[in-house]
């Protein structure tokens, strides 16, 4: 049985990590969050110690490290994006491996710095890139690998996940803390596409606003027209009629790729692989961190030629 600590226990995604720890027959020893609405812990690990102050959590984990029982093997990190770097450093310096939600960091140079700490401590940083474990995505990767090597695929990526006014009051609406739309809600999709179709060759941004962003990503084996938004007004009318507030679609050569299901156990699968020593490491995430950084720091150009269909209304 492995022992875990969890930073960010009150967040939306934290419950997926608690489930994964439980499903892999391991134990959550301690958890931290400045918010104390964490009753969900009782459903998984009611005996876990809980802290609302980092200083006390730090002292507790440090005491466990010196006592060597129970030894903390992993620290799971579910905190706001801009804090990942610091919390990964904390995990490694406590002689534990880190398991970090997306994105690992916001800037490419942070990747290099963390890799040095990995080398110093001998502990690994594991990234949650669960789309790489989705059965339909694995199948698609195999199909692409078996296609003619000179074939360039045409892809439309659309991800619309409407958010209320709270979003822009929270850290998620602060580009300095979240990295903005493309980073916060898009990094998994960009990672998945680059994993299948190769690294980014050219990165053109057509739209970069607080609520939405769009552009053209030229990968080694694909041209990706992408559009992402948290604005409810961008949801297609037929989807609104079903009372849904989210719409995602990936078409490859005009063929829809179905991956709306199969997400339930992906965090558990991720943990299984991490515990086996097969987690996605620093070098796996390096390329996509640069891609979303470049998007965030780009000056949008007027869409022309090849661009996402939803941009038509922004041009007119």
N, C-alpha and C positions, 0 to 999 in steps of 0.2 A: 504493500500500500504506500502510495506517495502522499506527501503532505503539501498542501497548497495554502498560500495567502492570496487575498483578493483585494485589489485597490480599485475603488469605484463601485461599491456594492449596491448603490441605490439607482444606478443607471439602467436604461432600457435593456441593454445587451447583457448585463451582469447575470441575469437569470439563465441565459444560455450557457454561461460558463459554470454556474452552479450545477446545472443539469449535467453538463459534460463531466465535471469532477465526480458527481454521484454515479453517473452511468458507467464510468470506467473504474468503479469500486475504489475510489480514493477519498481523501479526507480534506475538508477545509478547516484549517486550524485557526485562522484569524482573518478579519476583514476590516476595511477602512472606508469610510465615506463621511464627508462633512455634514451630509444630510442623514437624519436618523430614521427615515421612513423605510426601514429594511426588514419588515416583518416576514418578507418572502424567505429570508434565511431559515426560518423555522421549518419550512417545508423540505429543506435539504440538510442543513447542518445546524441544528439548534444549540449545539455545544460549542460552536465557534466563538472565539472572543471577538468583540466588536469595538471599534474605536472611531471617534469622530474627529480626533486631532492627530495629525501626522506624527507629531513629536512623540506621543505616547505609543503609537503604533510602531514607530521606528525603534523605540526603546524595547518594546516587547519582542519584536523580531530579533533584535540584536541579542537579547537575553537568551532566546531560544538557540541562536547560533552558538553562543558560548557554552550553553548547557548541553548542546548536541542532542537534545531530546525534548519535544519532537523536532527533528530536523526539517526545515522548510526546503523542499526540493524545487518548487516552482512558485513564482509570483505571477498571478494573472492580472492584467492591466486593462481596465475598462473605463479609464478616465477621459476627460476632454483631450482632444488631439494634441494641443500645445504642451500638455503635461507628460506625454508619453516618454519623451526623451529623459526627463528627470526620474521618472518612475522605473524605467528600464535600468538606468544607472544604479538606482537603489537596489533593485533585485540582484544584479550581478555582484554588487559589492557586499551583499549579504550571503554570497556563495550559493545563490539559487539561479536557476534558469528563468528567463522571462517569457511569458506568453502574452503577446500584445495584440490588441484589436487594431483595425485599420484606422488611419495610416500610421505606420510605425513612427514616423517623424514628418515634419512639414518641409524640411529643407534638405537638399542633397548632401551638404557638408556634414549634417548631423549623422548621416549614415556612416560616413568615414570615421567620425569620432567614436561612435558606438562600437564599430568593428574593432577599434584599438582596445576598448575596454573589454570586449570579448576575449581578445588575445591575452590581455593582462590577467584576467580572472579565470580563463579556461571554461567559462560558462556561456551557454548559447542563448541567443535571442530568437524566439520562435514567433512567426507571424501567422495570424489567422487569415488565411486566403481561401475561404471555404468554397468559393465557386470552382476552384481547381479540383475539388473532390466531388462535384456534382456529376452523377452518371451521364447525363446528356451532354455536359460540357466535355467530359473525357471522351465520349463517343465522337463529338464534333472534332476534337483535336486529332483523333486517329484518322478521320475522314480527310482532313486537311493534309495530314502527313502523307496520305496515300494518293492525293491529287497530283497532277503534273506540277513539277517544281517551279515552272515559270508562270503558273496561273496566279493572277492577282484577283482577289475576291472583293466584291462590292458590298459594303455593310452599312446599314442604318441602325444606329443605337438610339433608342428613345427611352428616357427614364423620367417620369413625371410623378412626383410624390408630394402632393400638396400639404402644406403646413400652415397652421394658424399663426396668429399674431405673436404667440409665445416664442416662436422659433427665433425671431429677430431680437427678442429681449434676452434670450439665453446665449450661452457661449457659441452655439452653433451658427448664430447670425453674425458673429464677429469674425471677419476674415483672418485677423491676426491670431485667433484662437482655434478656428476650425479649418482654415485654409480655403474657405469659400465653397460654393456649390460643387464644382468639379472635383475638389478634393474630398469633401465630407460625404457626398452621396455617390460619387462616381469612381472612386479609386479602385473598388473591387472589379468594376466592369472593365476599366482600362487595363487592370492587371490581367484579367481573364483573357482579353483580346490579344494582348501582347504575348501572353503565354502560348497562345495558339498560333498567332499569325506573325510573330516576330517583333523585334524592337522597333521603336519609333524612328522613322527617317525624317519626317517633317511634321511640324505641329503648327497648324494655322487656327487662330481663334477668330470667329466671326461675331460673337456676342459674349459680353462679360458684364453681367449685372448682378445685383444683390440676390435677386430671386431666380435668375436663369442664366445659362451659358450654353454656347454652341460652337462647333468648329469642325475642322477636317483633320483627321489624324491619318497620316500615311505611314503604314507599317510595312515591314519587309514583304508581306504577302497579302496585304489588304489595304483598301482605302475606306476609312471609317468616317461617315457623316454622323455626328453626334449632337444630341440636344437633351439638356437636363433642366428641370425646373421644379420649384416648390410652390409655384403659383397655380392655384386651383383653376384659374381661367384657361390654362393650357390643356387641361384634361379634355379629351374628345367628348362630344355630346353624348354619343352612345354609351360611353363609360359612366358619365354623370347620371344617366337615367337608371343605372343599376345601383346607384348610391355609393359607388366606390370612389375613393379619393386618390388612388394610385394606378398608374398605367406604365408598364414596361414592355418594351418590344425590341427584339434584335432580329433583323432580316439579313440574310446572307444570299446574295444573288436573287433577291426578291422572294426568298423562302423563309418563312417564319421559323425561328428556333424556339422550341418549347422547353422552358425550364422554370415555369411558374411554380411547379410542385417540387418535392424532394429536398426542401430546405431544412426540414425539422431536425434531422440528425447530423447535420454537417459539422456543427461544433463538436459533437461527440466524436465523429470521425477524425476531426482535426486533433483532438486530444489523444486519441488512440495512436495516431501517427507520431505525435510529439513525444509521447512516452516511449515509443519504440526507437526514438532517435531520428525520425524521418520528418521532422517539422520543417517548414519553409523558413529559411534563414535570411540573413542580411542581404546576401547577393541576389536572392529571389525577388526582393522588394525594391532594389536599387533603381532599376529602370523606370518603374511606374512613379516613384517619388519624384524623379526628375521631370517626367511627363506632366504631372499635375502642378508641380512648381512652375514650369514654363507656361502652362495655361494661366495660372494665377497672376503671373507677372508679364503677360503679353499685352500688347496694344491691339485691340480688335481691328480687323480689316473689313472693308465692305464686302459682303458675300457676293460672289460671282462665280460662274462656272459650276463647280461641284460643291453643293451645300445641302444641308438638311432641309427636307420639305417644310417643316414647321417654321422655318425662317422667312418664308414668303410673306407672312403678314407683318414682319418687322421691317421688310424692305419697302413694302407699299405704303 
